[in-house]
Amino acid sequence: MGASWDAAEYWHALIPGSDVITEVPMSRWDHAMYYDDDPECWKRLQVNVKHVSLIDGLELFDAKFFRLSPAETRGMDPMQRQILEVGYHLLCHAGCTTKTLLQSLTAVYVGCPTSEWTLVDQGVSEAGGCEQRCAGTGFAGSIMSNRFSFVFGMNGPSVTFDTDASSSLVILEVNATMACCVAANVVLTPLTWLNRVGLGHMSPAGRCFTFDQSSSGFVKGEGVTGIALDRLTETIEGVLVQDESRPLVGTIGSVAVSHMGQAASLGTPHGPSVQRVIAEACREARVDGLSIDAVECMGDGQALNDAVEVTSLCKALTSETWRIPLQLGSVKSNVGNSIQASGMAQILKVLFSQSFGLQPPSLHLRQLLPQAEAVLESPAVFGNEVLAFHTRTSLVGITSFGWGGTICHAVCSGGLDLVASTEPLP
């Protein structure tokens, strides 16, 4: 993510409430050529947003390790390169090696957008990779997952998903003994911002003012991250057995996926549909909604989306009877909206927060959205400072909406890891 290259450092960046959004650096492109503060500038192929959250060292790649030629590498989308590196890193952390991966049934699920690589002028120096770019293997969506399976000789399912911001949670709804789930989004050109700017999705103020009355949209962010997913237990001779020798970061109890249905428009959130998918996720996880301790919200800074989400969460997870306060937060206020990779940023935040027993703060909330003031009458609180869970174990929900109406809700269960929580900061 934009905060760091390492998951642990990403977590330690969230705890103090870091804001990693910056203006577009010259190292990416000369943004002055595309920027205009006129709200109608998108009609002239310009944008009124100049902030973004970026990954350092996106151009770095160890082609030799993955047995790729220099010419082939030059024609590859940087997003495809990072999927290879991040995917291998997380499988290594899960205890896999190149030998154990070869001819294994390990699945590869990737959530990523349409490649921006074709919109970038590579110049004469990159002509060596033109064959790969023309052939399509350097930027095709299917190859984002297929190349990973090919490089390591894995025979499991290899699928690429794109359901906008819900992609990360969609790829978790799989049924595989072992799966490499990677979500990626890189920002190579502002030309792909035009439709979002025209629809008012992106914030000219340069921040995600999640749940705040000044919210005006989101800021795009980069992210390439993932998790190695495996079944917690296996049935051996009729008995459920857990392999405790394998590293375990957390447990995803359930993932429910649905669609908004026929709402006011294609991208308009529908409250009853959101409540339904939240209830379904709790049912699949076999937990009561009143037992959920916190929710990592979609919270992309769009006023209507934020209001519908908060209202739906309060209706689905609270009641008139007493319950422990429901903690609400959104990591997009820290690192921006990496869209297809945003759900994975939410998942990592939740898994680490459960291990450390702490909820990192969300930023930029000064005055609550008028449309969401019903939450003030419910036992829900917005985490604008570090909050501790009430018990050593916790249940945390994660909500994500796709632009086209695909909605997801996941329930994660975990407990305080005394070893991890006492480790010194990096």
N, C-alpha and C positions, 0 to 999 in steps of 0.2 A: 504494500500500500504506500501512499504518499508519505506516511509517517516513518517508515523504515523498510529494510529488506528482510528483517527477521521477525517472526511472530511474537517472540518474547519482548523485543524492543518496541514493537507496535503496541503491545499492552502497556508497557511502562511509559509510552508517550501519551496514552489516553488518561492514565491516572491523574496527572497534574492538570489535565484539561488543555492539552496542546491544540493549537490551531495551525494546520500545516498548509493552508491555502495561500497561494501567492499569485502575483501577476505573472502572465505568460513570459518566460525568459526568452531572450534573443537566441539562445541555443536551440530552441525548437523552431521558431519562426518569428518573423518581424510582424508582431501583432498590430503595429500602427497601420499597416496596409489594410487590415480588415476591421478595425475598430471605428465605431461611430456611436455617439450617445443617443442618437435619434431612435426612438422605439420602432420606427418603420424602416430602419436601415437594412433589414434582412431582404427587402425587395431589391436592394442594390448589391446583394451578395456581401453584406457586411454584418457585423454583430455588435450589440451594445453591452457585451460582457468581456471583461479582460482578466478575469481571475480563474485559476485552475489549480488542482492538486496533482503534482507530477511525481513520477518515480525517477530517482537519480540512476544513471548508468543503464538506461534502457537499451543503449546501443551495444552493450557488452554481451558476449556470447562465446561459449567454449565449443566451437563447431567440431573440433577434433575429437572431443570426448563422445559426441553423439555420432561420430563417423559420417560427417557431412562435409562435402567439398566446399571450398571457398566460393566458387561460382554459384552453387546451389544456395549457400547461406545468404549471399548478397540479394537473391531474389525472394527471400523469405520475409514475410511480415514479422516485425519485431514481436508482435503478440504471439506468433507461433513459436518463436525462439524461447520466449519467456515461459510458455506453457510447458515446454520440454524441461527446462531447468527447474522450475517450481515443482512440477509433477514428480520428477526424479528425487528431488530433495525431500518431499513429504513421504514418498514410499520408502526412502532410506531411513527416515525417522521412524517409520512403522516397522522396521526390521527386515525389509526386503532387500535383495541384492540383484544384480543383473542376471546371475545364474538362476535364482529362484523365480524371477519374472519370466524368463524364457519359456515359452510354450505353456505358461500358466493361464488360467481362466480369469485373470485379473481384468476387471472392466475399466474402461476409461470414459468418463462423462465430463464434457466441457461445456461451459456456458460462456458464450462470447458473442459480440456483435458482428455485423458485416464489416469486412476489413476496410480500413481507411488507406491501406498501403497503395492502392491503385491511384489515389488522388495526390500522392506525393511525388514530386519531380525529383528523380534520383540523379539526373545529370549524366554526363559522359562517363564519369568514373565508375558508375554502377552498371555500365552496359553489359558487364560479364554475367549479370544475373537476369538479363532480359528474357532468356529462354524460360526460366522458371516462372517469371511473372506472366509471360504470355501463355504458358501451359496451364496456369491456374493453380498449380500445387503450392505456390508461395503464398497465396492469400485465400484460397477456397475455404468456406466454412467447414465442410466435411473433413478437410485435411487437418484442421486444428486438433481433432481427436485422433484421426486415423494415423497421422505421422507418429504420434507417441506410441501407439500400439505397434506400429511397424518397426520403429527403432529398437524397441526392447523385445520384439518377437512375442507379444502377448496375444492370446487367442480369444479373450473375452470380448463382450460387447464394446463397441467403440462408437460413441454417438455425440454429436454436437447439438446443443439446444440454444435457442434465442427467444425468450419470452420477455425481453426487456429486463426490468429491475427484479423480476421474480425468478430469473434464470438460475441463480445460485441455489434456491430452495427446491426448484423443480428437479435439478440433477441429483438431489439427495433422496428423492422418492424412487429408489431403485431396489431391486431384489438380487443382490450379488453377494457372493461369499466375501469377495475382496474387491473394492472399487477405488479408483483414483479420481476424485472429484475436484476439478480445477475450474475456477471462474476468472475471466480475464477481460480487461478493457483498457486499451491504450489510446491516447489522444495524440494524433499526428497532424491534424489540420482543423482549423475552425470552420471549414466549409460544411462539416456535418452538424454544426450547431444551428444552421439556418432555420431548419424546421422547428427546432425547440424554441428558438428565440421568437419566431413568428407566432407560435402558439402560446407564448408567455410562460414557458416552463422554466426558463433560466433567469437567474437573478442579476440585474444590473448592479446591485449593491455589492456583489462579489462574495457573499456568504450565504449559507443555508440557515435562515432564521426560523428554525423548526419550532412550531407551535406559537410563534410570536406574531403579534398583530402587524408587524412590519414585514412579514414574510412575503417574498415576491418571486419565489422559485428556488432553484438549486444551482450550484456550481459544479461543473463536471470534474471528476477526479479519475486518476489512473489506479488500477489495481490488478495484480495477478497473484492469486492466492488459492489455497485449496486445502482439503483434508483427505486423509486416507480413511475410507469407511469400511468397516468390517462388522460382522455380527458379534454381539457381545458374548453370546453363548452358542454352543453346539450340542446337539443331542447325540450322546454316545450310549448305546445299549439302553435307550429309554430314559436316560438321565441327562439333565441340562448341566453342561460343564463349561466353565470359563477358563481360558488360558491366561493366567495371571502373569506369565513371563513377558507378554507383549505390552508395549507402552500404551497407556490409555489416558487421553486428554479429557474426554468427557463422553456423555451418552446422549444421543438424539433419540428421544422416546417415540416421536411420531412426526410425520410431515403430511399435511393435508393440502391438496391442490384443487382449485376450483376456478370457476369463471364468474365474472360479475353478471353475466346474462345480458338481457336487453335493457340497459340503463338509458339515461337521458341521451348519452352519446357513447361512442366507442371507448373513450378514455376516461369517462366519468365514474368515480367510485360509487358503489351501491351498498349502503349500510347493512341491510338485511343479509346480503350475500357475504359480506365480511364477517358478520356475526356467525353465520352458518359455518364458514370454514374454520373459525376459531373453535366453535363447539365441536366440530368433527375432529380436529387435532387433539383436543382434550379427551374425547371419547376413545380415539385410537390409542392414546397414551395411558388410558385407564386412570385418569386423574380428574378430580373435580375442579372446575374453573376457579372456585374460591381458594384453591390450594396454590395457584400460580403466584409466585412472589414478585415477579417483575416481567416487563415486556420490553424487548428491544424493538422499537417502532420503525416503520418505514420512514416517516418523518422527513420528507424530501423538501420541505419548505414551500410547497404549494398549499395555499390556504384551504381550498376545498378538500383536498386529499387528507391534510392533517386533521381537519375538523371531523370528517367522516370516520377516520381511523380511531381517533381518541374517543369519540362518542360510542362507536361500536365496541371498543375494548371495555369501556365502563359498563355497557349493557350486558356484555357476554361474560365478564369475569368478576363483576361485583354484584351486590344485592343490597336490599334494605337492612339485612342483618349485619352484625359486626363482622369485620374481617381485618386481617393485617393490611396496612396500606400497600397498594399496588404501585410499584415503582415503574415509571415510564421514562425512557431515554431514547436517544438516536445518535448514532456515531456519525451520521452525515454532517452534523454541525461541526465536527472535528476535521474530517478528511474529505468532505464533499461527496458527491453522488457519482460513484463509479459504475452506476447502472447495472450492467450484467454481473459485475463483481461486487456490487454493494451488499448483496445478501451474505456473501462469504465474509465480508468485513464485519457484518452483524454477528455471524456465527462465532468467529474468532473472539470477538469482544465478550460474548456471552460465556463461552467455554472457559476463558481465562478469568472472568469475573467470578464464576462459580468456584474455580480452583483457589482464588485468593479471598473469596468471601466479601468482595467489594464491588460496588457499582460505580464505574467512572462517571464523571459529570458530563452533561450535555451543555452546549454553549449557546450564547446569544439569546436566551429567553429573558425578556424584560417585562413585557406585558402580554398576557395570554390572549390568543385569538378570541374575539367576541363570539364567533360561531362555536367555540369549544368551551364556553364558560359553564356548560352543564357539568363538566368534570369537577368543578369546585364543590358540587353537592355530593360527590362520590368519594370513597376512600382511596383516591388515586393521587399520587404525588409526582411531580416532575423533578428528576434528579439533576439539579444545577450545581450540585456539590457531591463529593464522594459520600456514598451511603453504604452502610454495611447491611448484609442480609441478616434477618432476625434469627436464623438458625444456621448450623454448620452445613446442612444440606439445603438445596434450593431447587425450585422448578421455575424456569424462565421461558417465556414465549417469544417468538420471533415472527414478525409480520412483514410481508413484502407484496407490493402490487406491481403488475406489469402494465405498460402503457396500453396494451391491447385488451386488458381486462383479466388476465391471468392473476389470480390471487393465491397466496400461500401463507400457511401458518405452521410453525414448527414448535415443538415443546422439547426443551433440553433439561435433563436432570443431572445434577452433579453435587459435589460436596467439597468442603475445604481441604485442600492439599497442603498439609503441614510442611512438607519438604519444599514445594514450590513457593509458598507464601513467605518463607523465611530466607530465600536466596537473596544475595545482595543484588542491587541494580547493576545492569551492564555498564 
